Amino acid sequence: MRPRIRIGLFTLCFFLLLFLAGIYYGDSLSVILLLLALMFHESAHLVFTEVFGYQVKEFKLTPLGGCLVVDSLMTLHPVAEFVIAAAGPFFNLLMVAGVWYLGLLGVKGSWLESWSQCNWLLGMINLLPVVPLDGGRILNALLKKFLSFETATFITKGIGLFIGGLFFGAGLIKRWVGDAGTLYSLTGIFLLYQVIYYQSPQLASFWRMAERRKKQFSKKGYAHLKPILVNPGVLIRTILQRCGGNELLLFLINKPGGLELLTEETAWDLLINKGYHATFPEENNHSKNLPK
């Protein structure tokens, strides 16, 4: 399935004004190179998304670049999320390094300098630790390796709000002293808007597929359950990724005192609340004993 492409009216006007300004000031080449750098930036994200086997649902173009809406199951794999998010800025900075190396070899030109500046600008802006920019997703992925998903998202959004506030405040100060600070203020407003309305994948988004399956099963008059025998201490994410399918999973935890039951919904709940290293419980806190 091809991803949907969304370009808002504000974004369209922004790039149109940028292109017209480039023509007016006789530097339309820089605008074209910026759009080309953006295209390669998003292509790097797409390539690594395919490498990890996730589906891109939507592509949104914003004034600060593109934004890919990837299958929410990617958040179960912080390593994949980190690599996919870092791929875009890494490509931009790789282009900057390439131009620098060509300069050492004596290969120079105005268009090469513009290409380097466009990639540097795009790469550094996207490395800001503000969700949903790449830097914010990189930070979020690193935090999820050690914290619960909700805690990691809370910290990431807090840092994003702080940085957005800094940009907005810097714009006000610059205008107060008589300098041009409109761009800083607008950037701050855009970042704050993105952070405030950013929603991390919740349990409902993971469970939505199962809910659709349950409705389909109920219409046919039966429910298809798949029992899975697991040992306590096994990583929940590993089993969910390996055994997920059209069936509703029912986990049987093999404990010394007998088998205990854990539903798929409860397993998702544990994964969301305890994070990337969540395991099937060794104590009888979330499960039920099966009759012997």
HUQUIFEN-V959481 format. One record per run of one state. SS is the DSSP state (h for helix, s for strand, l for the rest). FROM is the first residue (numbers start at 1). LEN is the number of residues. If there is no record, write none. Layout:
BEGIN
ss: [SS/SS]
from: [FROM/FROM]
len: [LEN/LEN]
END
This chain:
BEGIN
ss: [l/s/l/h/l/h/l/s/l/s/l/h/l/h/l/h/l/h/l/h/l/h/l/h/l/s/l/s/h/l/s/l/s/h/l/s/l/s/l]
from: [1/4/8/9/25/28/52/56/63/65/71/72/77/78/105/110/127/134/145/149/177/182/197/203/221/225/232/235/236/244/248/256/258/264/275/279/280/288/290]
len: [3/4/1/16/3/24/4/7/2/6/1/5/1/27/5/17/7/11/4/28/5/15/6/18/4/7/3/1/8/4/8/2/6/11/4/1/8/2/3]
END
